[in-house]
Amino acid sequence: MLRGQPTAFFQPFIDTATGRIAGVEALGRLRQADGTYTSVGPLFADPHTPTPDLLQLDRTLREDALQRFASAPDDWFLSLNLSPRWISQLERGAELPSLAQLERSGIDPTRIVYEITEAAGDLPSLTQTVARYRERGIRIAIDDFGSGYSQLDRVLDLQPDILKLDMCLFQAAARGGTRGEAVKALAQMAEKTGCWLIAEGVETETELDFALECGARYVQGFLFAEATAELGASDSHQQRFASLRSRFVDGKLAQQTRLLELRQQLAEFVTQLRPWAEHGGPLSALPDPQAFPGLLRIYQCDRTGTQITPNLEWNGMFWRENRRYLNHNWSWRPYFYALLAEGWNERRLALSTVYRDATTNQYCLTASQFLESGQRLLLIDLDASQLPGFAK
């Protein structure tokens, strides 16, 4: 028995390009006799809640959301949660209640997004239903993307327009570490497949920064607004968002300035190294790298990426030789062939992005400079966590 009056609440999506509200997600609430509201989430998560009751609740909430969304600005979209369980129960080719409901509302289908959790439901039925939605111009979002039940093949089969990052994963990733790198990889996948990315659960400025770092098209969360029964004005959060975005951009510009300074310092260091690298000499002839507390090693490769000298490692006091990686070819590493291409084409010192070294588990940054008319490549590996402004 469901207690309370089903009511749709709305939480806005902030467009990161404009800072304006671009749309809202409808979230289910039950209005109690004392005027308070409770979330319907626990009901849907409880296996003991009768399925007919859930189906009726789901449709009632969507009906309420559609009716009240009719008064929203014309450029907004409405995101509605749709359970794959209901789709799996439909007979092949049967009328879709969600489409009939939408048609009765009179709302342009291109303003509707259906959010589907990809972890459940019969994939063939889901794929066919999604195709029918697309015929009407409805967009499809995958909810909780990256959660413990994610199946990448299902996501690719559904070809969504939008990916909503799993909130728990996103918030953990914003704190850094391996989850941060994994979410950035998911964001790159979204970009390459033409999906818009929504960062859900943005509650702090750090989480907003991470969402912007990932290229999120929209952000949603308590940092800007909780879900409410009323629809706000499009520009409700524009001024605040602009201020936060400016702070983020200023931080990125400062980071780029530090990169330019580091590049200049490294170029000067390479100038000191060049005579030794080109003509050889004892380790004692190498310069003291006091300007680079995070320097890990120096080595040389041929132009195909094969290491032709030992690693020369600085331990804080003196240089030592490590021959372990002689004749290893590093061109398989994405950052390495990028260095090869940039250094060869521009014939100047090239700098990689920060990456995590799989062998040492360190965050590193590699500088490279071609020598002897491009026949050899001098490389310098740095511990990024020891560089100002690059700590992870």
C-alpha positions as CSV (number, residue, x, y, z in Angstrom):
1,M,0.0,0.0,0.0
2,L,1.5,3.3,-1.1
3,R,1.0,6.1,1.4
4,G,0.9,9.7,0.1
5,Q,-0.1,11.7,-3.0
6,P,2.4,11.1,-6.0
7,T,3.9,14.4,-7.0
8,A,6.7,15.2,-9.5
9,F,9.6,17.4,-8.3
10,F,12.0,19.0,-10.7
11,Q,15.8,19.3,-10.4
12,P,17.5,21.5,-13.0
13,F,20.3,20.7,-15.4
14,I,22.7,23.7,-15.8
15,D,24.1,24.2,-19.2
16,T,27.9,24.6,-18.8
17,A,28.1,26.7,-22.0
18,T,25.6,29.3,-20.8
19,G,25.0,28.8,-17.0
20,R,21.3,28.8,-17.7
21,I,18.8,26.0,-16.9
22,A,18.5,23.9,-20.0
23,G,16.0,21.4,-18.6
24,V,14.9,19.5,-15.6
25,E,14.7,15.9,-14.4
26,A,11.4,14.7,-12.9
27,L,11.9,13.0,-9.5
28,G,9.1,11.2,-7.7
29,R,7.8,12.3,-4.3
30,L,4.9,11.3,-2.1
31,R,3.0,14.1,-0.3
32,Q,2.2,13.1,3.2
33,A,-0.8,14.2,5.3
34,D,1.3,16.6,7.3
35,G,2.5,18.4,4.1
36,T,6.0,16.8,4.0
37,Y,7.3,14.9,1.1
38,T,9.2,11.6,0.9
39,S,11.1,10.1,-2.0
40,V,9.7,7.2,-3.9
41,G,13.2,5.8,-4.5
42,P,13.0,3.3,-1.6
43,L,9.7,1.9,-2.9
44,F,11.3,1.1,-6.3
45,A,14.3,-0.4,-4.6
46,D,12.2,-2.6,-2.3
47,P,11.5,-6.1,-3.9
48,H,8.4,-6.5,-1.7
49,T,6.6,-3.5,-3.3
50,P,3.9,-5.0,-5.6
51,T,4.8,-4.5,-9.3
52,P,1.3,-3.2,-10.3
53,D,1.6,-0.5,-7.6
54,L,5.0,0.6,-8.9
55,L,3.8,0.6,-12.5
56,Q,0.8,2.8,-11.6
57,L,3.0,5.1,-9.4
58,D,5.5,5.4,-12.3
59,R,2.8,6.5,-14.8
60,T,1.1,8.8,-12.4
61,L,4.4,10.6,-11.7
62,R,5.1,11.0,-15.4
63,E,1.6,12.3,-16.0
64,D,2.0,14.9,-13.3
65,A,5.4,15.9,-14.6
66,L,4.2,16.3,-18.2
67,Q,1.2,18.4,-17.2
68,R,3.3,20.8,-15.2
69,F,6.2,20.9,-17.6
70,A,3.8,22.4,-20.2
71,S,4.4,25.8,-18.5
72,A,8.2,25.6,-18.7
73,P,10.2,27.8,-21.2
74,D,10.1,26.5,-24.7
75,D,13.9,25.8,-24.9
76,W,13.9,23.5,-21.8
77,F,13.9,19.7,-22.0
78,L,12.2,17.3,-19.6
79,S,14.1,14.1,-18.5
80,L,11.9,11.3,-17.4
81,N,13.1,8.0,-15.8
82,L,11.9,4.9,-17.6
83,S,12.3,1.5,-16.1
84,P,13.6,-1.2,-18.5
85,R,11.4,-3.7,-16.5
86,W,8.2,-2.2,-17.9
87,I,9.6,-2.3,-21.4
88,S,10.6,-6.0,-21.1
89,Q,7.0,-6.8,-20.1
90,L,5.5,-5.4,-23.3
91,E,4.6,-7.7,-26.2
92,R,6.5,-7.1,-29.4
93,G,5.0,-4.3,-31.4
94,A,2.5,-3.4,-28.7
95,E,1.5,0.2,-28.1
96,L,3.9,2.1,-25.8
97,P,2.0,3.6,-22.9
98,S,4.8,6.2,-22.5
99,L,4.3,7.4,-26.1
100,A,0.5,7.5,-25.8
101,Q,0.9,9.5,-22.6
102,L,3.3,12.0,-24.3
103,E,1.0,12.4,-27.2
104,R,-1.9,13.3,-24.9
105,S,0.3,16.0,-23.2
106,G,0.8,17.9,-26.4
107,I,4.5,18.4,-25.6
108,D,7.0,18.3,-28.6
109,P,8.7,14.9,-28.3
110,T,12.1,16.5,-29.2
111,R,11.9,18.2,-25.7
112,I,11.8,14.8,-24.0
113,V,14.7,12.7,-22.7
114,Y,14.0,9.2,-21.4
115,E,16.6,8.1,-18.9
116,I,17.2,4.3,-18.9
117,T,19.3,2.4,-16.4
118,E,21.2,0.0,-18.7
119,A,21.8,-2.6,-16.0
120,A,18.4,-4.3,-16.4
121,G,15.9,-5.3,-18.9
122,D,15.8,-7.5,-22.1
123,L,18.2,-5.9,-24.5
124,P,16.4,-6.8,-27.8
125,S,13.1,-5.4,-26.5
126,L,14.9,-2.4,-25.1
127,T,16.7,-1.7,-28.4
128,Q,13.5,-2.0,-30.4
129,T,11.7,0.4,-28.0
130,V,14.5,2.9,-28.1
131,A,14.3,2.9,-31.9
132,R,10.6,3.7,-31.7
133,Y,11.3,6.6,-29.4
134,R,13.9,7.9,-31.7
135,E,11.5,7.9,-34.6
136,R,9.5,10.5,-32.7
137,G,12.5,12.6,-31.9
138,I,12.9,11.6,-28.3
139,R,16.4,11.5,-26.9
140,I,17.8,8.7,-24.9
141,A,20.0,9.0,-21.8
142,I,21.8,6.1,-20.0
143,D,21.5,6.7,-16.2
144,D,24.0,5.6,-13.6
145,F,26.7,5.1,-16.3
146,G,29.8,3.6,-14.8
147,S,28.0,2.0,-11.8
148,G,28.9,-1.5,-10.6
149,Y,26.4,-3.1,-13.0
150,S,27.5,-1.3,-16.2
151,Q,27.8,-3.3,-19.3
152,L,29.5,-1.4,-22.1
153,D,28.2,-3.6,-24.9
154,R,24.6,-2.7,-23.8
155,V,25.4,1.0,-23.9
156,L,26.9,0.8,-27.3
157,D,23.9,-1.2,-28.6
158,L,21.5,1.4,-27.3
159,Q,23.5,4.3,-28.9
160,P,22.4,6.9,-26.3
161,D,22.4,10.6,-26.9
162,I,23.3,11.4,-23.3
163,L,25.4,9.6,-20.6
164,K,24.7,10.4,-17.0
165,L,27.6,9.5,-14.8
166,D,26.8,7.4,-11.8
167,M,26.7,9.8,-8.8
168,C,28.7,7.8,-6.3
169,L,31.4,7.1,-8.9
170,F,31.5,10.7,-10.0
171,Q,31.8,12.1,-6.4
172,A,34.6,9.6,-5.6
173,A,36.4,10.4,-8.9
174,A,36.3,14.1,-8.1
175,R,38.6,13.4,-5.1
176,G,41.3,12.1,-7.5
177,G,43.2,8.9,-7.8
178,T,42.4,6.0,-10.1
179,R,38.7,6.6,-10.1
180,G,39.3,10.1,-11.4
181,E,41.4,8.7,-14.3
182,A,38.7,6.1,-15.0
183,V,35.9,8.7,-15.2
184,K,38.0,10.9,-17.5
185,A,38.4,7.9,-19.8
186,L,34.6,7.4,-19.7
187,A,34.2,11.1,-20.6
188,Q,36.5,10.7,-23.5
189,M,34.5,7.7,-24.7
190,A,31.3,9.8,-24.5
191,E,32.9,12.5,-26.6
192,K,34.2,10.1,-29.2
193,T,30.8,8.5,-29.5
194,G,28.9,11.8,-29.8
195,C,27.2,11.6,-26.5
196,W,26.6,14.6,-24.2
197,L,27.8,14.0,-20.7
198,I,25.8,14.9,-17.5
199,A,27.5,15.1,-14.2
200,E,25.0,14.2,-11.5
201,G,25.5,14.9,-7.8
202,V,27.5,18.0,-8.1
203,E,27.5,19.3,-4.5
204,T,30.8,21.1,-4.1
205,E,33.0,23.4,-6.1
206,T,35.6,20.7,-6.4
207,E,33.1,18.4,-8.0
208,L,32.0,21.2,-10.4
209,D,35.7,21.7,-11.4
210,F,36.0,18.0,-12.1
211,A,32.8,18.0,-14.1
212,L,34.2,20.8,-16.2
213,E,37.5,19.0,-16.5
214,C,35.6,16.0,-17.9
215,G,33.8,18.2,-20.4
216,A,30.3,17.7,-19.0
217,R,27.6,19.3,-21.1
218,Y,25.3,19.7,-18.1
219,V,25.7,19.6,-14.4
220,Q,23.0,18.7,-11.8
221,G,23.2,18.8,-8.0
222,F,22.8,20.5,-4.7
223,L,25.6,23.0,-5.4
224,F,22.9,24.8,-7.5
225,A,19.5,23.4,-6.6
226,E,17.6,20.6,-4.9
227,A,14.6,19.1,-6.5
228,T,11.5,21.3,-5.9
229,A,7.8,21.2,-6.8
230,E,8.1,24.4,-8.7
231,L,9.9,25.3,-12.0
232,G,12.5,28.1,-11.5
233,A,13.6,30.8,-13.9
234,S,16.1,30.0,-16.6
235,D,18.7,32.5,-15.3
236,S,18.3,31.5,-11.6
237,H,21.9,30.2,-11.3
238,Q,23.5,32.0,-14.3
239,Q,25.5,34.6,-12.3
240,R,26.8,32.2,-9.7
241,F,27.7,29.6,-12.3
242,A,29.6,32.2,-14.3
243,S,31.6,33.2,-11.2
244,L,32.5,29.5,-10.5
245,R,33.3,28.8,-14.1
246,S,35.6,31.9,-14.2
247,R,37.4,30.6,-11.1
248,F,37.9,27.3,-12.9
249,V,39.2,28.9,-16.0
250,D,41.6,31.1,-14.0
251,G,42.9,28.0,-12.4
252,K,43.5,26.2,-15.7
253,L,45.2,29.3,-17.1
254,A,47.5,29.4,-14.0
255,Q,48.3,25.7,-14.6
256,Q,49.2,26.5,-18.3
257,T,51.4,29.3,-17.1
258,R,53.2,26.9,-14.8
259,L,53.6,24.5,-17.8
260,L,55.2,27.2,-19.9
261,E,57.6,28.0,-17.1
262,L,58.4,24.3,-16.7
263,R,59.0,24.0,-20.4
264,Q,61.4,26.9,-20.4
265,Q,63.3,25.5,-17.4
266,L,63.5,22.1,-19.1
267,A,64.7,23.7,-22.3
268,E,67.5,25.3,-20.4
269,F,68.4,22.0,-18.7
270,V,68.4,20.2,-22.1
271,T,70.9,22.9,-23.4
272,Q,73.2,21.9,-20.5
273,L,72.7,18.2,-21.3
274,R,73.1,18.4,-25.0
275,P,76.9,18.3,-25.2
276,W,77.0,15.3,-22.8
277,A,74.2,13.5,-24.7
278,E,75.7,14.1,-28.1
279,H,79.3,13.3,-27.3
280,G,79.1,11.0,-24.2
281,G,81.1,11.3,-21.0
282,P,81.2,10.1,-17.4
283,L,78.1,10.4,-15.1
284,S,80.1,12.9,-13.1
285,A,79.9,15.3,-16.1
286,L,76.1,15.5,-15.9
287,P,74.7,18.7,-14.4
288,D,73.2,18.8,-11.0
289,P,69.4,19.0,-11.5
290,Q,68.6,21.2,-8.4
291,A,65.8,23.0,-10.3
292,F,63.9,19.7,-10.7
293,P,63.3,18.0,-7.3
294,G,61.0,15.5,-9.0
295,L,63.5,14.4,-11.7
296,L,63.3,10.6,-12.0
297,R,65.5,9.7,-15.0
298,I,67.2,10.6,-18.3
299,Y,67.5,8.3,-21.2
300,Q,67.7,8.3,-25.0
301,C,65.8,6.5,-27.7
302,D,66.2,6.2,-31.5
303,R,63.6,7.9,-33.6
304,T,61.4,4.7,-33.6
305,G,61.1,4.7,-29.8
306,T,63.7,2.0,-28.9
307,Q,65.8,2.8,-25.9
308,I,69.4,3.0,-26.8
309,T,71.0,4.1,-23.5
310,P,70.6,3.0,-19.9
311,N,68.4,5.1,-17.6
312,L,70.4,7.7,-15.8
313,E,68.7,8.2,-12.4
314,W,69.1,11.0,-9.9
315,N,68.8,9.9,-6.3
316,G,69.1,13.4,-4.8
317,M,72.8,13.3,-4.4
318,F,74.4,11.7,-7.5
319,W,73.6,10.0,-10.9
320,R,73.5,6.3,-11.2
321,E,73.0,4.0,-14.2
322,N,70.2,1.4,-14.7
323,R,70.5,-0.8,-17.8
324,R,67.2,-2.7,-17.2
325,Y,65.3,-1.1,-20.1
326,L,67.9,-1.1,-22.8
327,N,66.3,-2.1,-26.2
328,H,62.8,-1.7,-24.9
329,N,60.5,0.1,-27.4
330,W,58.1,2.7,-25.9
331,S,56.2,3.8,-28.9
332,W,53.2,1.7,-27.8
333,R,52.6,4.2,-25.0
334,P,50.0,6.8,-26.2
335,Y,51.9,9.7,-24.6
336,F,55.2,8.5,-26.2
337,Y,54.2,8.5,-29.8
338,A,52.6,11.9,-29.3
339,L,56.0,13.1,-28.1
340,L,57.6,11.5,-31.1
341,A,55.2,13.2,-33.5
342,E,55.3,16.7,-31.8
343,G,59.0,16.7,-31.3
344,W,59.8,15.5,-34.9
345,N,57.4,17.9,-36.6
346,E,58.2,21.0,-34.5
347,R,61.8,20.2,-33.6
348,R,61.4,21.7,-30.2
349,L,61.1,20.4,-26.6
350,A,57.8,18.5,-26.2
351,L,56.0,17.9,-23.0
352,S,53.5,15.1,-22.3
353,T,50.4,15.4,-20.3
354,V,50.5,14.0,-16.8
355,Y,50.0,10.3,-16.8
356,R,50.2,7.4,-14.3
357,D,53.2,5.1,-14.8
358,A,52.0,1.5,-14.6
359,T,55.3,0.2,-13.4
360,T,56.0,2.7,-10.5
361,N,52.3,3.8,-9.9
362,Q,53.6,7.4,-10.0
363,Y,52.0,10.4,-11.7
364,C,54.7,11.4,-14.3
365,L,55.4,13.9,-16.9
366,T,57.9,13.4,-19.7
367,A,59.9,16.0,-21.7
368,S,61.6,15.1,-25.0
369,Q,64.0,16.8,-27.4
370,F,65.3,15.4,-30.7
371,L,69.1,15.4,-31.1
372,E,71.5,14.9,-34.1
373,S,69.1,16.1,-36.8
374,G,66.3,13.9,-35.5
375,Q,68.2,10.7,-35.2
376,R,68.0,10.4,-31.4
377,L,65.5,11.5,-28.8
378,L,66.5,12.7,-25.3
379,L,63.9,12.1,-22.7
380,I,63.5,13.4,-19.1
381,D,60.9,11.8,-16.8
382,L,59.6,13.9,-13.8
383,D,57.5,12.9,-10.8
384,A,54.5,15.2,-11.3
385,S,53.6,15.1,-7.7
386,Q,56.8,17.0,-6.8
387,L,56.1,19.8,-9.2
388,P,54.3,23.0,-8.0
389,G,50.7,23.0,-9.0
390,F,50.7,19.4,-10.3
391,A,50.2,17.4,-7.1
392,K,47.6,14.6,-7.4
